[in-house]
Amino acid sequence: MSVVDLSSVNAFIPGQVELDPHEARMVEQRTRLLGPAYRLMYQKPLHFVRGEGVWLYDADGRRYLDTYNNVVSLGHCHPDVVEAITRQVATLCTNTRYLHETILKLAEGLLSTVQSDLSHMMLTCSGSEANDLAYRIAKVRTGGTGVIITETAYHGITDAVSQFSPTLGTAVPLGAHVRTVAAPAAYRSGPNVAERFTRDVEAAIADLKRHGIQPAMLIVDSIFTSDGILSEEPGFLKGAVEAIRKAGGIFVADEVQPGFGRTGSHMWGFQRHGVDPDIVTLGKPMGNGQPIAGLLTRHDVVEKFGNNSRYFNTFAGNAVSCAAAAAVLKVIRRDRIMDNARDVGAYLLERVSALRSRHDCLGHVRGAGLFVAADIVSDRETQANDRARTTRVVNAMRDNGVLISACGKDHNILKIRPPLIFSRENVDLFVDVLDEALAV
Protein backbone atom coordinates (compact mmCIF):
# COMPACT_ATOMS: atom_id res chain seq x y z
CA MET A 1 0.00 0.00 0.00
CA SER A 2 1.33 3.44 -0.91
CA VAL A 3 2.03 5.90 1.86
CA VAL A 4 1.07 9.52 1.25
CA ASP A 5 2.95 12.14 3.22
CA LEU A 6 0.58 15.07 3.66
CA SER A 7 2.92 17.00 5.95
CA SER A 8 5.35 18.20 3.29
CA VAL A 9 4.86 20.28 0.17
CA ASN A 10 7.72 18.55 -1.60
CA ALA A 11 7.08 14.91 -0.80
CA PHE A 12 7.17 12.17 -3.41
CA ILE A 13 3.76 10.53 -3.75
CA PRO A 14 3.83 7.23 -5.67
CA GLY A 15 1.74 7.18 -8.82
CA GLN A 16 1.62 10.95 -9.37
CA VAL A 17 4.50 11.08 -11.86
CA GLU A 18 5.95 8.58 -14.30
CA LEU A 19 9.40 7.27 -13.40
CA ASP A 20 11.93 5.67 -15.70
CA PRO A 21 12.30 1.89 -15.21
CA HIS A 22 15.47 2.14 -13.11
CA GLU A 23 14.00 4.78 -10.79
CA ALA A 24 10.79 2.78 -10.47
CA ARG A 25 12.77 -0.31 -9.47
CA MET A 26 14.70 1.67 -6.84
CA VAL A 27 11.48 3.07 -5.37
CA GLU A 28 9.99 -0.43 -5.26
CA GLN A 29 13.13 -1.75 -3.56
CA ARG A 30 13.07 1.04 -0.97
CA THR A 31 9.48 0.25 -0.09
CA ARG A 32 10.17 -3.47 0.10
CA LEU A 33 13.51 -3.30 1.93
CA LEU A 34 13.20 -0.17 4.10
CA GLY A 35 9.51 -0.26 4.93
CA PRO A 36 6.86 2.48 4.93
CA ALA A 37 8.40 5.04 7.31
CA TYR A 38 10.97 6.56 4.93
CA ARG A 39 10.06 9.46 2.64
CA LEU A 40 11.55 10.78 -0.59
CA MET A 41 11.70 14.46 -1.50
CA TYR A 42 10.12 16.13 -4.54
CA GLN A 43 7.28 14.95 -6.76
CA LYS A 44 9.90 13.29 -8.95
CA PRO A 45 12.62 11.85 -6.67
CA LEU A 46 16.29 12.46 -7.27
CA HIS A 47 19.09 9.89 -7.51
CA PHE A 48 22.41 11.51 -6.63
CA VAL A 49 25.74 9.81 -7.11
CA ARG A 50 28.24 12.57 -6.29
CA GLY A 51 28.58 15.90 -4.52
CA GLU A 52 31.13 18.70 -4.69
CA GLY A 53 30.93 22.11 -3.04
CA VAL A 54 27.44 23.57 -3.57
CA TRP A 55 26.57 20.99 -6.25
CA LEU A 56 24.96 17.56 -6.30
CA TYR A 57 25.18 15.36 -9.42
CA ASP A 58 22.64 12.80 -10.54
CA ALA A 59 23.28 9.50 -12.31
CA ASP A 60 23.14 11.24 -15.73
CA GLY A 61 25.74 13.81 -14.72
CA ARG A 62 23.28 16.70 -14.38
CA ARG A 63 24.22 19.04 -11.57
CA TYR A 64 21.85 20.65 -9.07
CA LEU A 65 22.51 23.74 -6.96
CA ASP A 66 22.03 22.70 -3.33
CA THR A 67 20.27 25.58 -1.64
CA TYR A 68 18.81 23.53 1.18
CA ASN A 69 21.49 21.38 2.77
CA ASN A 70 22.56 22.42 6.28
CA VAL A 71 24.28 19.11 7.04
CA VAL A 72 27.28 19.77 4.82
CA SER A 73 27.35 23.45 5.71
CA LEU A 74 30.88 23.84 4.32
CA GLY A 75 29.82 22.20 1.07
CA HIS A 76 29.82 18.62 -0.15
CA CYS A 77 33.08 16.69 0.26
CA HIS A 78 35.03 19.62 1.70
CA PRO A 79 38.69 18.65 1.21
CA ASP A 80 39.82 19.60 4.74
CA VAL A 81 37.08 17.52 6.34
CA VAL A 82 37.64 14.60 3.97
CA GLU A 83 41.37 14.66 4.74
CA ALA A 84 40.79 14.82 8.52
CA ILE A 85 38.35 11.88 8.43
CA THR A 86 40.57 9.81 6.13
CA ARG A 87 43.70 10.39 8.18
CA GLN A 88 42.00 9.58 11.48
CA VAL A 89 40.09 6.50 10.31
CA ALA A 90 43.36 5.13 8.90
CA THR A 91 45.05 5.66 12.26
CA LEU A 92 42.67 5.00 15.16
CA CYS A 93 38.98 5.10 16.01
CA THR A 94 38.10 4.78 19.70
CA ASN A 95 35.35 5.95 22.00
CA THR A 96 35.29 8.30 24.99
CA ARG A 97 36.28 5.64 27.51
CA TYR A 98 39.87 5.84 26.28
CA LEU A 99 42.05 8.92 26.29
CA HIS A 100 42.46 10.66 22.99
CA GLU A 101 43.51 14.24 22.31
CA THR A 102 41.16 15.08 19.45
CA ILE A 103 38.09 15.25 21.68
CA LEU A 104 39.94 17.65 24.00
CA LYS A 105 40.97 19.85 21.08
CA LEU A 106 37.36 19.91 19.89
CA ALA A 107 36.01 20.76 23.34
CA GLU A 108 38.45 23.63 23.77
CA GLY A 109 37.58 24.96 20.33
CA LEU A 110 33.82 24.85 20.83
CA LEU A 111 33.84 26.22 24.36
CA SER A 112 35.98 29.15 23.25
CA THR A 113 33.06 30.33 21.08
CA VAL A 114 30.62 30.79 23.98
CA GLN A 115 30.48 32.59 27.31
CA SER A 116 32.97 31.33 29.89
CA ASP A 117 30.45 29.75 32.27
CA LEU A 118 29.52 27.18 29.62
CA SER A 119 32.41 24.95 30.56
CA HIS A 120 31.52 21.37 29.60
CA MET A 121 30.95 19.60 26.29
CA MET A 122 29.09 16.29 25.96
CA LEU A 123 28.84 14.48 22.63
CA THR A 124 26.09 12.52 20.89
CA CYS A 125 25.61 11.16 17.38
CA SER A 126 22.66 13.36 16.34
CA GLY A 127 20.81 16.52 17.23
CA SER A 128 17.88 14.40 18.39
CA GLU A 129 20.14 12.65 20.88
CA ALA A 130 21.57 16.00 21.98
CA ASN A 131 18.10 17.34 22.79
CA ASP A 132 17.17 14.07 24.46
CA LEU A 133 20.26 14.34 26.67
CA ALA A 134 19.48 18.00 27.40
CA TYR A 135 16.00 16.99 28.58
CA ARG A 136 17.42 14.27 30.83
CA ILE A 137 19.79 16.80 32.39
CA ALA A 138 16.99 19.36 32.75
CA LYS A 139 14.76 16.89 34.61
CA VAL A 140 17.51 16.04 37.08
CA ARG A 141 18.54 19.68 37.52
CA THR A 142 15.01 21.03 38.10
CA GLY A 143 13.02 18.09 39.43
CA GLY A 144 10.42 18.91 36.79
CA THR A 145 9.23 17.42 33.52
CA GLY A 146 7.39 20.30 31.84
CA VAL A 147 8.60 21.52 28.44
CA ILE A 148 7.68 24.73 26.63
CA ILE A 149 8.17 25.01 22.85
CA THR A 150 6.90 27.00 19.90
CA GLU A 151 3.86 25.78 18.00
CA THR A 152 5.67 24.36 14.95
CA ALA A 153 8.95 23.41 16.59
CA TYR A 154 11.17 20.53 15.58
CA HIS A 155 13.70 19.19 18.07
CA GLY A 156 14.17 15.55 17.08
CA ILE A 157 12.86 12.03 16.68
CA THR A 158 13.62 10.08 19.85
CA ASP A 159 10.56 9.02 21.84
CA ALA A 160 11.07 11.76 24.44
CA VAL A 161 11.97 14.52 21.99
CA SER A 162 9.29 13.68 19.43
CA GLN A 163 6.79 14.54 22.14
CA PHE A 164 7.94 18.16 21.89
CA SER A 165 8.38 18.29 18.11
CA PRO A 166 4.93 19.28 16.81
CA THR A 167 6.15 19.69 13.24
CA LEU A 168 6.26 15.86 13.03
CA GLY A 169 2.48 16.05 12.62
CA THR A 170 -0.65 15.04 14.49
CA ALA A 171 0.19 11.35 14.19
CA VAL A 172 2.98 11.97 16.71
CA PRO A 173 1.15 13.29 19.79
CA LEU A 174 2.60 15.92 22.08
CA GLY A 175 3.28 14.85 25.64
CA ALA A 176 0.88 15.82 28.42
CA HIS A 177 3.83 17.64 29.99
CA VAL A 178 4.36 19.85 26.89
CA ARG A 179 2.94 23.32 26.25
CA THR A 180 3.21 25.27 22.99
CA VAL A 181 3.38 29.02 22.51
CA ALA A 182 2.83 31.07 19.36
CA ALA A 183 5.87 31.58 17.21
CA PRO A 184 7.28 35.11 17.60
CA ALA A 185 6.54 36.44 14.10
CA ALA A 186 6.67 40.23 14.15
CA TYR A 187 5.61 40.57 10.52
CA ARG A 188 2.31 38.83 11.29
CA SER A 189 1.56 39.81 14.88
CA GLY A 190 2.96 43.35 14.86
CA PRO A 191 5.40 45.04 17.24
CA ASN A 192 6.09 44.19 20.89
CA VAL A 193 7.27 40.67 20.08
CA ALA A 194 9.33 40.45 23.26
CA GLU A 195 6.40 41.39 25.48
CA ARG A 196 4.04 39.00 23.72
CA PHE A 197 6.45 36.07 23.72
CA THR A 198 7.28 36.57 27.39
CA ARG A 199 3.61 36.73 28.27
CA ASP A 200 2.89 33.53 26.32
CA VAL A 201 5.73 31.66 28.04
CA GLU A 202 4.51 32.88 31.44
CA ALA A 203 1.01 31.62 30.60
CA ALA A 204 2.43 28.23 29.58
CA ILE A 205 4.35 28.03 32.87
CA ALA A 206 1.19 28.84 34.80
CA ASP A 207 -0.79 26.18 32.93
CA LEU A 208 1.85 23.53 33.62
CA LYS A 209 1.81 24.34 37.32
CA ARG A 210 -1.98 24.38 37.39
CA HIS A 211 -1.85 20.78 36.21
CA GLY A 212 0.74 19.82 38.81
CA ILE A 213 3.66 19.79 36.38
CA GLN A 214 6.90 21.50 37.39
CA PRO A 215 8.55 23.26 34.40
CA ALA A 216 11.88 21.74 33.41
CA MET A 217 12.87 23.73 30.34
CA LEU A 218 12.06 26.21 27.64
CA ILE A 219 13.72 25.02 24.42
CA VAL A 220 13.78 27.01 21.21
CA ASP A 221 15.62 26.92 17.92
CA SER A 222 17.01 30.43 18.17
CA ILE A 223 16.04 31.38 14.61
CA PHE A 224 12.75 29.44 14.80
CA THR A 225 13.47 27.50 11.63
CA SER A 226 10.45 25.22 11.52
CA ASP A 227 8.17 28.09 12.52
CA GLY A 228 9.25 29.98 9.41
CA ILE A 229 12.76 31.38 10.00
CA LEU A 230 11.85 34.30 12.26
CA SER A 231 15.00 36.36 12.13
CA GLU A 232 13.73 39.80 13.06
CA GLU A 233 14.08 41.84 16.23
CA PRO A 234 16.97 40.05 17.94
CA GLY A 235 16.79 40.29 21.71
CA PHE A 236 13.17 39.34 22.27
CA LEU A 237 14.07 36.10 24.07
CA LYS A 238 15.35 37.77 27.24
CA GLY A 239 12.03 38.06 29.06
CA ALA A 240 11.05 34.46 28.29
CA VAL A 241 14.41 33.18 29.53
CA GLU A 242 13.99 35.11 32.77
CA ALA A 243 10.47 33.70 33.16
CA ILE A 244 11.50 30.04 32.84
CA ARG A 245 14.37 30.50 35.28
CA LYS A 246 12.11 32.26 37.77
CA ALA A 247 9.83 29.21 37.55
CA GLY A 248 12.72 26.86 38.38
CA GLY A 249 13.37 25.66 34.84
CA ILE A 250 16.29 26.11 32.48
CA PHE A 251 16.70 27.58 28.99
CA VAL A 252 17.99 25.33 26.19
CA ALA A 253 19.13 26.94 22.92
CA ASP A 254 18.76 24.45 20.07
CA GLU A 255 21.53 25.49 17.67
CA VAL A 256 21.28 22.51 15.34
CA GLN A 257 20.13 24.73 12.45
CA PRO A 258 21.16 28.34 13.27
CA GLY A 259 24.58 27.46 14.70
CA PHE A 260 28.11 27.33 13.30
CA GLY A 261 28.05 30.83 11.83
CA ARG A 262 24.99 30.53 9.61
CA THR A 263 23.46 33.84 10.71
CA GLY A 264 26.64 35.67 9.69
CA SER A 265 26.71 38.01 12.67
CA HIS A 266 27.42 35.42 15.38
CA MET A 267 28.70 31.88 15.73
CA TRP A 268 25.46 30.88 17.48
CA GLY A 269 21.92 32.08 16.95
CA PHE A 270 21.26 32.68 20.65
CA GLN A 271 24.08 35.23 20.73
CA ARG A 272 21.98 37.51 18.53
CA HIS A 273 19.50 37.73 21.41
CA GLY A 274 22.02 38.57 24.11
CA VAL A 275 21.00 35.63 26.31
CA ASP A 276 23.10 33.04 28.12
CA PRO A 277 21.58 29.54 27.77
CA ASP A 278 21.92 26.90 30.44
CA ILE A 279 22.43 24.31 27.69
CA VAL A 280 23.31 24.73 24.02
CA THR A 281 22.53 21.77 21.75
CA LEU A 282 24.47 21.15 18.53
CA GLY A 283 24.01 18.89 15.54
CA LYS A 284 23.75 18.67 11.75
CA PRO A 285 26.60 20.87 10.44
CA MET A 286 29.01 19.96 13.23
CA GLY A 287 30.85 17.28 11.24
CA ASN A 288 29.92 18.39 7.72
CA GLY A 289 28.21 15.06 7.12
CA GLN A 290 30.06 12.89 9.64
CA PRO A 291 27.59 11.95 12.44
CA ILE A 292 28.47 14.05 15.47
CA ALA A 293 26.41 16.29 17.72
CA GLY A 294 26.34 17.27 21.36
CA LEU A 295 25.77 19.97 23.92
CA LEU A 296 27.57 22.65 25.88
CA THR A 297 26.52 23.38 29.45
CA ARG A 298 27.50 24.87 32.80
CA HIS A 299 29.00 22.81 35.58
CA ASP A 300 26.17 23.52 38.02
CA VAL A 301 23.56 22.46 35.46
CA VAL A 302 25.11 19.04 34.77
CA GLU A 303 26.73 18.37 38.15
CA LYS A 304 23.93 16.35 39.76
CA PHE A 305 23.22 14.43 36.56
CA GLY A 306 26.92 13.67 36.07
CA ASN A 307 27.46 12.55 39.64
CA ASN A 308 24.47 10.21 39.65
CA SER A 309 24.07 9.07 36.05
CA ARG A 310 26.67 7.29 33.96
CA TYR A 311 26.58 8.76 30.43
CA PHE A 312 28.14 6.65 27.73
CA ASN A 313 27.42 6.46 24.01
CA THR A 314 29.43 3.94 22.02
CA PHE A 315 29.85 6.05 18.90
CA ALA A 316 29.44 9.59 20.23
CA GLY A 317 32.80 11.29 20.55
CA ASN A 318 34.71 8.69 18.54
CA ALA A 319 38.04 9.94 17.25
CA VAL A 320 36.99 10.05 13.58
CA SER A 321 33.91 12.19 14.21
CA CYS A 322 35.88 14.47 16.53
CA ALA A 323 38.49 14.94 13.82
CA ALA A 324 35.77 15.93 11.35
CA ALA A 325 34.25 18.44 13.78
CA ALA A 326 37.66 19.92 14.62
CA ALA A 327 38.29 20.38 10.90
CA VAL A 328 34.95 22.16 10.52
CA LEU A 329 35.87 24.63 13.26
CA LYS A 330 39.28 25.20 11.66
CA VAL A 331 37.76 25.97 8.26
CA ILE A 332 35.12 28.31 9.72
CA ARG A 333 37.85 30.40 11.31
CA ARG A 334 40.57 30.14 8.64
CA ASP A 335 38.31 30.87 5.67
CA ARG A 336 36.23 33.55 7.43
CA ILE A 337 33.07 31.57 6.76
CA MET A 338 30.93 33.83 8.95
CA ASP A 339 31.97 36.87 6.89
CA ASN A 340 30.89 35.04 3.75
CA ALA A 341 27.56 34.09 5.34
CA ARG A 342 26.99 37.72 6.30
CA ASP A 343 28.00 39.31 3.00
CA VAL A 344 26.58 36.78 0.54
CA GLY A 345 23.52 36.37 2.78
CA ALA A 346 22.80 40.11 2.59
CA TYR A 347 23.06 39.92 -1.21
CA LEU A 348 20.74 36.89 -1.27
CA LEU A 349 18.17 38.68 0.91
CA GLU A 350 18.35 41.79 -1.28
CA ARG A 351 17.87 39.89 -4.52
CA VAL A 352 15.02 37.70 -3.25
CA SER A 353 13.28 40.75 -1.75
CA ALA A 354 13.53 42.53 -5.10
CA LEU A 355 11.39 39.81 -6.69
CA ARG A 356 8.40 41.07 -4.71
CA SER A 357 7.97 43.85 -7.26
CA ARG A 358 7.53 41.22 -9.99
CA HIS A 359 5.47 38.57 -8.22
CA ASP A 360 2.40 39.30 -6.09
CA CYS A 361 2.56 35.75 -4.70
CA LEU A 362 5.80 36.59 -2.90
CA GLY A 363 4.89 37.84 0.56
CA HIS A 364 7.18 38.73 3.41
CA VAL A 365 10.91 38.08 2.89
CA ARG A 366 13.34 37.95 5.80
CA GLY A 367 16.64 36.44 6.78
CA ALA A 368 19.87 36.45 8.74
CA GLY A 369 23.07 35.49 7.01
CA LEU A 370 22.65 32.49 4.74
CA PHE A 371 19.23 31.69 6.15
CA VAL A 372 16.42 33.33 4.19
CA ALA A 373 12.65 32.79 4.20
CA ALA A 374 10.01 33.93 1.73
CA ASP A 375 6.27 33.52 2.23
CA ILE A 376 4.20 32.31 -0.71
CA VAL A 377 0.72 33.87 -0.43
CA SER A 378 -2.51 34.07 -2.39
CA ASP A 379 -3.21 37.58 -1.07
CA ARG A 380 -0.42 39.85 0.07
CA GLU A 381 -2.75 42.16 2.00
CA THR A 382 -4.28 39.41 4.15
CA GLN A 383 -1.09 37.31 4.05
CA ALA A 384 -3.20 34.28 3.12
CA ASN A 385 -0.88 31.30 2.82
CA ASP A 386 -0.70 29.45 -0.48
CA ARG A 387 0.53 25.93 0.13
CA ALA A 388 -0.43 24.65 -3.34
CA ARG A 389 1.61 27.31 -5.09
CA THR A 390 4.52 26.64 -2.75
CA THR A 391 4.48 23.02 -3.92
CA ARG A 392 4.60 24.17 -7.53
CA VAL A 393 7.48 26.57 -6.85
CA VAL A 394 9.58 24.00 -4.97
CA ASN A 395 9.15 21.36 -7.65
CA ALA A 396 9.61 23.76 -10.56
CA MET A 397 12.94 24.81 -9.08
CA ARG A 398 13.93 21.17 -8.68
CA ASP A 399 13.11 20.59 -12.35
CA ASN A 400 15.34 23.53 -13.26
CA GLY A 401 18.29 22.32 -11.22
CA VAL A 402 17.93 24.12 -7.88
CA LEU A 403 17.06 22.36 -4.62
CA ILE A 404 14.93 24.07 -2.00
CA SER A 405 12.24 23.15 0.52
CA ALA A 406 9.52 24.76 2.63
CA CYS A 407 8.62 25.19 6.29
CA GLY A 408 6.11 26.91 8.56
CA LYS A 409 2.77 25.93 10.03
CA ASP A 410 1.08 25.87 6.61
CA HIS A 411 4.20 24.75 4.68
CA ASN A 412 4.07 27.88 2.55
CA ILE A 413 7.43 29.43 3.48
CA LEU A 414 10.38 28.87 1.18
CA LYS A 415 13.31 27.66 3.25
CA ILE A 416 16.51 28.96 1.67
CA ARG A 417 19.49 27.48 3.50
CA PRO A 418 22.51 26.95 1.24
CA PRO A 419 25.99 25.80 2.25
CA LEU A 420 28.00 28.58 3.88
CA ILE A 421 30.43 28.68 0.95
CA PHE A 422 27.68 30.04 -1.32
CA SER A 423 28.87 32.76 -3.69
CA ARG A 424 27.23 35.77 -5.35
CA GLU A 425 27.32 33.84 -8.62
CA ASN A 426 25.38 31.03 -6.91
CA VAL A 427 22.88 33.60 -5.62
CA ASP A 428 22.32 34.97 -9.13
CA LEU A 429 21.58 31.49 -10.48
CA PHE A 430 19.26 30.74 -7.58
CA VAL A 431 17.30 33.99 -8.02
CA ASP A 432 16.96 33.51 -11.77
CA VAL A 433 15.46 30.06 -11.24
CA LEU A 434 13.23 31.30 -8.40
CA ASP A 435 12.03 34.18 -10.59
CA GLU A 436 10.94 31.72 -13.26
CA ALA A 437 9.33 29.33 -10.74
CA LEU A 438 7.27 32.09 -9.14
CA ALA A 439 5.62 32.68 -12.50
CA VAL A 440 4.38 29.09 -12.71
Solvent accessible surface area in square Angstrom, and as a share of the most:
residue,aa,sasa,rsa
1,M,223,0.99
2,S,67,0.44
3,V,53,0.30
4,V,73,0.42
5,D,23,0.12
6,L,137,0.68
7,S,45,0.29
8,S,36,0.23
9,V,8,0.05
10,N,5,0.03
11,A,9,0.07
12,F,17,0.07
13,I,37,0.19
14,P,52,0.33
15,G,79,0.76
16,Q,108,0.48
17,V,51,0.29
18,E,161,0.72
19,L,31,0.15
20,D,70,0.36
21,P,98,0.62
22,H,89,0.40
23,E,33,0.15
24,A,44,0.34
25,R,139,0.51
26,M,65,0.29
27,V,25,0.14
28,E,88,0.39
29,Q,79,0.35
30,R,74,0.27
31,T,82,0.48
32,R,147,0.54
33,L,120,0.60
34,L,85,0.42
35,G,24,0.23
36,P,96,0.60
37,A,82,0.63
38,Y,138,0.53
39,R,111,0.41
40,L,41,0.21
41,M,78,0.35
42,Y,7,0.03
43,Q,64,0.28
44,K,69,0.29
45,P,11,0.07
46,L,37,0.18
47,H,57,0.25
48,F,62,0.26
49,V,89,0.51
50,R,124,0.45
51,G,11,0.11
52,E,98,0.44
53,G,20,0.19
54,V,10,0.06
55,W,38,0.13
56,L,25,0.12
57,Y,31,0.12
58,D,20,0.10
59,A,62,0.48
60,D,138,0.71
61,G,50,0.48
62,R,103,0.38
63,R,123,0.45
64,Y,6,0.02
65,L,0,0.00
66,D,3,0.02
67,T,0,0.00
68,Y,52,0.20
69,N,36,0.18
70,N,2,0.01
71,V,59,0.34
72,V,17,0.10
73,S,1,0.01
74,L,1,0.00
75,G,1,0.01
76,H,20,0.09
77,C,83,0.50
78,H,23,0.10
79,P,97,0.61
80,D,31,0.16
81,V,4,0.02
82,V,73,0.42
83,E,90,0.41
84,A,6,0.04
85,I,43,0.22
86,T,76,0.44
87,R,134,0.49
88,Q,31,0.14
89,V,91,0.52
90,A,86,0.67
91,T,103,0.60
92,L,90,0.45
93,C,74,0.44
94,T,31,0.18
95,N,33,0.17
96,T,61,0.36
97,R,154,0.56
98,Y,147,0.56
99,L,177,0.88
100,H,20,0.09
101,E,145,0.65
102,T,30,0.17
103,I,32,0.16
104,L,108,0.54
105,K,134,0.57
106,L,1,0.01
107,A,18,0.14
108,E,128,0.57
109,G,12,0.12
110,L,0,0.00
111,L,37,0.18
112,S,78,0.50
113,T,25,0.14
114,V,16,0.09
115,Q,44,0.19
116,S,110,0.71
117,D,70,0.36
118,L,2,0.01
119,S,50,0.32
120,H,64,0.29
121,M,29,0.13
122,M,33,0.15
123,L,8,0.04
124,T,1,0.01
125,C,33,0.20
126,S,44,0.28
127,G,12,0.11
128,S,15,0.09
129,E,58,0.26
130,A,0,0.00
131,N,1,0.00
132,D,30,0.16
133,L,4,0.02
134,A,0,0.00
135,Y,10,0.04
136,R,97,0.35
137,I,0,0.00
138,A,0,0.00
139,K,72,0.31
140,V,50,0.29
141,R,98,0.36
142,T,28,0.16
143,G,67,0.65
144,G,3,0.02
145,T,62,0.36
146,G,0,0.00
147,V,0,0.00
148,I,0,0.00
149,I,0,0.00
150,T,4,0.02
151,E,63,0.28
152,T,14,0.08
153,A,6,0.05
154,Y,64,0.24
155,H,5,0.02
156,G,1,0.01
157,I,120,0.61
158,T,38,0.22
159,D,115,0.60
160,A,31,0.24
161,V,0,0.00
162,S,14,0.09
163,Q,51,0.23
164,F,0,0.00
165,S,0,0.00
166,P,26,0.17
167,T,41,0.24
168,L,59,0.29
169,G,25,0.24
170,T,143,0.83
171,A,97,0.75
172,V,49,0.28
173,P,98,0.61
174,L,71,0.35
175,G,11,0.10
176,A,90,0.70
177,H,35,0.16
178,V,9,0.05
179,R,42,0.15
180,T,58,0.33
181,V,8,0.05
182,A,51,0.39
183,A,19,0.15
184,P,13,0.08
185,A,12,0.09
186,A,22,0.17
187,Y,36,0.14
188,R,102,0.37
189,S,55,0.35
190,G,23,0.22
191,P,102,0.64
192,N,93,0.47
193,V,3,0.02
194,A,38,0.29
195,E,108,0.49
196,R,67,0.24
197,F,4,0.02
198,T,23,0.14
199,R,123,0.45
200,D,39,0.20
201,V,0,0.00
202,E,89,0.40
203,A,59,0.46
204,A,7,0.06
205,I,13,0.07
206,A,48,0.37
207,D,34,0.18
208,L,0,0.00
209,K,99,0.42
210,R,169,0.62
211,H,114,0.51
212,G,71,0.68
213,I,30,0.15
214,Q,66,0.29
215,P,1,0.00
216,A,0,0.00
217,M,0,0.00
218,L,0,0.00
219,I,0,0.00
220,V,1,0.01
221,D,16,0.08
222,S,1,0.00
223,I,0,0.00
224,F,2,0.01
225,T,0,0.00
226,S,17,0.11
227,D,14,0.07
228,G,0,0.00
229,I,0,0.00
230,L,6,0.03
231,S,7,0.04
232,E,56,0.25
233,E,76,0.34
234,P,70,0.44
235,G,25,0.24
236,F,4,0.02
237,L,0,0.00
238,K,101,0.43
239,G,21,0.20
240,A,0,0.00
241,V,4,0.02
242,E,118,0.53
243,A,10,0.08
244,I,0,0.00
245,R,93,0.34
246,K,188,0.80
247,A,14,0.11
248,G,39,0.38
249,G,6,0.06
250,I,8,0.04
251,F,0,0.00
252,V,0,0.00
253,A,0,0.00
254,D,5,0.03
255,E,0,0.00
256,V,13,0.07
257,Q,14,0.06
258,P,0,0.00
259,G,1,0.01
260,F,2,0.01
261,G,0,0.00
262,R,1,0.00
263,T,5,0.03
264,G,2,0.02
265,S,63,0.40
266,H,63,0.28
267,M,18,0.08
268,W,0,0.00
269,G,0,0.00
270,F,2,0.01
271,Q,50,0.22
272,R,35,0.13
273,H,5,0.02
274,G,53,0.51
275,V,10,0.06
276,D,75,0.39
277,P,0,0.00
278,D,4,0.02
279,I,0,0.00
280,V,0,0.00
281,T,0,0.00
282,L,0,0.00
283,G,0,0.00
284,K,74,0.31
285,P,1,0.01
286,M,1,0.01
287,G,0,0.00
288,N,12,0.06
289,G,42,0.41
290,Q,43,0.19
291,P,85,0.54
292,I,6,0.03
293,A,0,0.00
294,G,0,0.00
295,L,0,0.00
296,L,0,0.00
297,T,0,0.00
298,R,42,0.15
299,H,98,0.44
300,D,63,0.33
301,V,1,0.00
302,V,14,0.08
303,E,79,0.35
304,K,122,0.52
305,F,4,0.02
306,G,47,0.45
307,N,116,0.59
308,N,111,0.57
309,S,32,0.20
310,R,187,0.68
311,Y,66,0.25
312,F,70,0.29
313,N,32,0.17
314,T,76,0.44
315,F,142,0.59
316,A,4,0.03
317,G,0,0.00
318,N,17,0.09
319,A,1,0.01
320,V,6,0.04
321,S,1,0.01
322,C,0,0.00
323,A,9,0.07
324,A,0,0.00
325,A,1,0.01
326,A,13,0.10
327,A,8,0.06
328,V,0,0.00
329,L,7,0.04
330,K,103,0.44
331,V,0,0.00
332,I,6,0.03
333,R,126,0.46
334,R,127,0.46
335,D,62,0.32
336,R,165,0.60
337,I,7,0.04
338,M,50,0.22
339,D,33,0.17
340,N,43,0.22
341,A,0,0.00
342,R,115,0.42
343,D,67,0.35
344,V,10,0.06
345,G,2,0.02
346,A,62,0.48
347,Y,39,0.15
348,L,0,0.00
349,L,53,0.27
350,E,116,0.52
351,R,69,0.25
352,V,0,0.00
353,S,39,0.25
354,A,62,0.48
355,L,8,0.04
356,R,76,0.28
357,S,107,0.69
358,R,159,0.58
359,H,18,0.08
360,D,116,0.60
361,C,10,0.06
362,L,0,0.00
363,G,3,0.03
364,H,55,0.25
365,V,19,0.11
366,R,7,0.02
367,G,18,0.18
368,A,12,0.10
369,G,13,0.12
370,L,0,0.00
371,F,0,0.00
372,V,0,0.00
373,A,0,0.00
374,A,0,0.00
375,D,2,0.01
376,I,0,0.00
377,V,3,0.02
378,S,78,0.51
379,D,60,0.31
380,R,79,0.29
381,E,158,0.71
382,T,97,0.57
383,Q,55,0.25
384,A,40,0.31
385,N,53,0.27
386,D,29,0.15
387,R,89,0.32
388,A,63,0.49
389,R,58,0.21
390,T,0,0.00
391,T,25,0.15
392,R,108,0.39
393,V,0,0.00
394,V,0,0.00
395,N,10,0.05
396,A,16,0.12
397,M,0,0.00
398,R,15,0.06
399,D,76,0.39
400,N,65,0.33
401,G,8,0.07
402,V,1,0.00
403,L,10,0.05
404,I,0,0.00
405,S,7,0.05
406,A,18,0.14
407,C,10,0.06
408,G,3,0.03
409,K,141,0.60
410,D,62,0.32
411,H,37,0.16
412,N,2,0.01
413,I,10,0.05
414,L,0,0.00
415,K,17,0.07
416,I,0,0.00
417,R,12,0.04
418,P,0,0.00
419,P,0,0.00
420,L,1,0.00
421,I,61,0.31
422,F,0,0.00
423,S,42,0.27
424,R,135,0.49
425,E,138,0.62
426,N,17,0.08
427,V,0,0.00
428,D,48,0.25
429,L,70,0.35
430,F,0,0.00
431,V,1,0.01
432,D,85,0.44
433,V,13,0.07
434,L,0,0.00
435,D,30,0.16
436,E,107,0.48
437,A,0,0.00
438,L,0,0.00
439,A,73,0.57
440,V,86,0.50
